Amino acid sequence: MARPTVVTMPGDGIGNQVLPQAIRVLEAVGFEANYVHADIGWECWCNEGNALPDRTIQLLRKHKLGLFGAITSKPKKAADAELKPELRGKGLSYFSPIVTMRQLFNLDVCMRPCLSFPGNPLNFIRQTTCGGFEEPQVDVVVFRQNTEGLYAGVEWTNPPENVRTALASHKKFAAFANTPGEELAVSVRIITKKNAQRICEAAFKHAKKYRYKNVTICEKPNVLRETSGMMEEVAKQVQKQYPEIALWSTNIDAQTMWLTKNPEEYGVIVASNLFGDVISDAFAGLVGGLGFAASGNIGDEVAVFEPTHGSAPKYAELNPSIVNPIAMILSAAMMLDHIGESEKADRIRKAIADVVKEGKVRTYDMMRIAGGPKSLAQGAANTVQITDAILVHVETAIAAFAR
């Protein structure tokens, strides 16, 4: 197989700290690749008025494979205030570069595994009827439609007259007809049958490949009758091709309750953009939080893999770094799965599982203590140290395999 080129986009804050650790682990399992750095994020916005420069777009278009760290996003006024003086007043608008990337390359399938590693003190536990405690195994994969819904970016504050006229054609808009334009903000939730079908098919294919017993469509069709209704109807049609896999339907609000009652009963979950974002973070909270939350953004040609945490600027300047790199490392393992290197990916996940179970090396979040410089004095491992521990287990596994 040709040596792949991976476009590395550390981005902002702790992205610059966790992405290099993922590359160390990739190299340790024998993944041979060329790595090309690409600029993205807040510094690009401030200096260029564009958080996703064209040079980065061209690298992704050429190499089709990316690893992404994290970005900083701020509200409109704060974003405008941090532009270089010569760029202000030119009509530039900040828009999330990862959202732009997803739409530009049609990275419409977002996959977010939520897997609990035994021994992780952050795992969800519940009380039994006899007064004891149990720790259910959580193994959920959320498939989130990545380019539509409320994240499509079709929105206005003070909508233009033609938009107001169109809205007024709906009888429900009568309640807002006299609202002054500057006091009115509108976001449009867009669902297309084509992309609803694509995300549902991806969810069922994954469930069949990995022998999950059920797929849950998580929406709100009793209220959002048109958009969530379409998602649910498409899921029902796709399920007919997979009669051995049960289709469950839950409302997003109820699902956030049920996931803390019986999370082990769920397998694959499919949802539109915002609801998929919500439910994947909720399940991530049961398996260790955002320090363990990996994701892949997958299109027909381009795929970008990223942790779902943010840039955590309050920790970005600490030396040594204290943040947990496991989500980034798991994202790199997802990349390996995507390109057919699943054996190497499994070794990475096994090494992480061994470190977590052993419990000797833990970052501050795994110790349930506050972050900051003092956490190291309390016994927390820094970012490099926990990566070192993972590498030891990777090397042990490789040596055993060689024998």
PyMOL commands that set and color helices and strands:
alter all, ss='L'
color gray80, all
select helices_A, chain A and resi 15-28+42-48+54-63+76-81+85-87+97-104+161-168+171-176+181-183+193-209+227-239+252-258+263-265+273-284+290-292+313-316+326-338+342-358+374-377+383-402
alter helices_A, ss='H'
color red, helices_A
select strands_A, chain A and resi 5-11+34-37+65-70+109-115+126-127+133-134+139-145+155-157+185-187+214-219+246-251+268-271+294-298+303-307
alter strands_A, ss='S'
color yellow, strands_A
deselect
rebuild
show_as cartoon
